[in-house]
């Protein structure tokens, strides 16, 4: 069966998405969904004071303020998440080489700040940082105190070997 549902209506007067020629634009009540005139956000039942809806300037300003508050909040949270303590001073106390090229290392880390914190340390074999260097984080270091650490370093797989005179520990 083809044709329109209403036999008096000519085919093609309106389509699936096309409005009828005499149709008026409408909005719907935000609270109950009843049809309202275009640009009216609430029906008579829910807008007893006949208040006009918010203007586009008010809507955009509200969105803008929300975005600004969100960005400021993000930076505050990010700042709290990445705060650091320190600075940290480190020094090698002793380095003893093993017959297989390994090293037994004793070093100290001093938290020169007032608050406790965690230091990120790197052991370099000849004072030059490399991707394969041992990197680690210390436990919480109390502010103003020095802590001694011991680490056993296995022999490096690539040259250069550990130079006991140039071995350094850098902490940030």
C-alpha positions in Angstrom: 0.0 0.0 0.0 1.5 3.3 -1.1 0.6 7.0 -0.7 0.0 9.1 2.4 -2.1 8.2 5.4 -4.5 11.0 4.8 -6.2 10.6 1.4 -6.9 14.4 1.1 -3.2 15.2 1.5 -1.2 15.3 -1.7 1.9 13.1 -1.7 5.1 15.2 -1.2 3.4 17.9 1.0 5.6 16.8 3.9 8.3 14.3 4.3 9.8 12.3 7.0 12.0 15.2 8.2 10.4 18.1 6.4 7.8 20.1 8.4 4.4 20.7 7.0 4.0 23.9 5.1 1.8 25.5 7.8 3.8 24.3 10.8 5.1 26.7 13.4 8.3 26.3 15.3 7.8 25.1 18.9 9.8 24.4 22.0 9.1 22.1 24.9 8.8 22.8 28.6 12.0 21.9 30.4 10.0 20.3 33.3 7.1 18.4 31.8 7.7 18.4 28.0 4.5 20.2 26.9 4.8 22.2 23.7 5.5 25.9 24.2 5.9 28.7 21.7 9.4 29.1 20.2 11.9 30.5 22.6 9.8 29.8 25.7 11.4 27.3 28.0 8.6 26.6 30.5 4.9 26.1 30.1 2.2 28.2 31.9 1.9 25.7 34.7 5.6 25.8 35.5 6.2 29.5 34.8 3.6 31.2 37.0 5.6 34.4 37.2 5.9 34.6 33.4 9.6 35.0 33.7 11.5 35.0 30.4 14.0 32.3 29.8 17.8 33.0 30.1 19.3 35.0 27.3 22.0 33.5 25.1 24.5 35.9 26.8 23.6 34.6 30.2 23.9 31.0 29.0 27.3 31.6 27.4 28.5 33.5 30.4 27.5 30.7 32.7 29.3 28.1 30.5 32.4 30.4 30.3 32.5 30.8 34.1 32.2 27.1 34.6 35.1 26.5 32.2 37.3 29.1 34.0 36.5 27.6 37.4 37.3 24.1 36.0 40.6 25.2 34.6 41.6 27.0 37.8 40.6 23.9 39.8 42.7 21.7 37.5 45.8 23.9 38.0 45.3 24.0 41.8 45.0 20.2 42.0 47.9 19.7 39.6 50.0 22.0 41.7 49.2 20.1 44.8 49.9 16.8 43.1 53.4 17.7 41.8 54.7 19.8 44.7 58.2 18.9 45.6 60.2 19.1 48.8 63.9 19.3 49.1 66.4 20.2 47.7 68.3 17.0 48.2 72.0 16.7 48.6 73.7 13.3 48.0 77.2 12.0 48.3 78.9 8.6 47.9 80.3 7.3 51.2 81.9 4.2 49.8 82.0 2.1 46.7 83.6 -1.3 46.6 84.0 -3.2 43.4 83.4 -7.0 43.1 85.4 -9.4 41.0 82.5 -9.7 38.5 82.3 -5.9 37.9 79.5 -5.4 40.4 79.6 -2.6 43.0 78.5 -2.4 46.6 77.5 1.3 47.0 76.9 3.2 50.3 75.6 6.8 49.9 73.8 9.5 51.9 70.9 11.7 50.9 70.1 14.9 52.9 66.7 16.5 52.7 67.6 20.1 52.9 64.0 21.3 53.0 61.7 21.7 56.0 59.0 19.1 55.0 59.5 15.4 54.6 59.6 14.2 51.0 60.7 11.5 48.6 63.8 12.0 46.4 64.3 10.7 42.9 67.8 9.4 42.6 70.1 8.3 39.8 73.4 6.4 40.1 75.7 7.3 37.2 78.8 5.1 36.6 81.2 7.8 35.5 79.3 11.0 36.1 77.5 11.0 32.7 73.7 10.1 32.9 72.7 7.2 30.7 69.3 5.6 30.1 70.5 2.3 31.6 71.6 4.0 34.9 70.0 2.8 38.1 67.1 5.2 39.0 65.0 4.8 42.1 62.9 6.7 44.7 63.8 6.8 48.3 61.4 6.3 51.2 60.1 9.4 53.0 63.0 11.5 54.1 62.3 13.7 57.2 63.0 17.4 56.6 66.6 18.5 57.5 67.8 15.0 58.1 70.4 12.7 56.4 69.7 9.1 55.6 72.3 6.5 54.5 71.4 3.9 51.8 73.2 0.8 50.6 72.7 -0.6 47.0 74.3 -3.5 45.2 74.8 -2.7 41.6 75.2 -5.5 39.1 77.9 -5.3 36.5 76.7 -3.2 33.5 76.0 -5.2 30.3 77.4 -2.4 28.1 80.5 -0.3 28.4 81.7 1.6 30.3 82.1 -0.3 33.5 81.7 1.3 36.9 84.5 3.8 37.6 84.7 3.8 41.4 86.3 7.2 41.5 83.7 8.9 39.3 80.6 7.1 40.6 77.9 9.6 41.5 74.4 9.7 43.0 72.2 12.6 41.9 68.9 13.2 43.8 66.2 15.7 43.0 
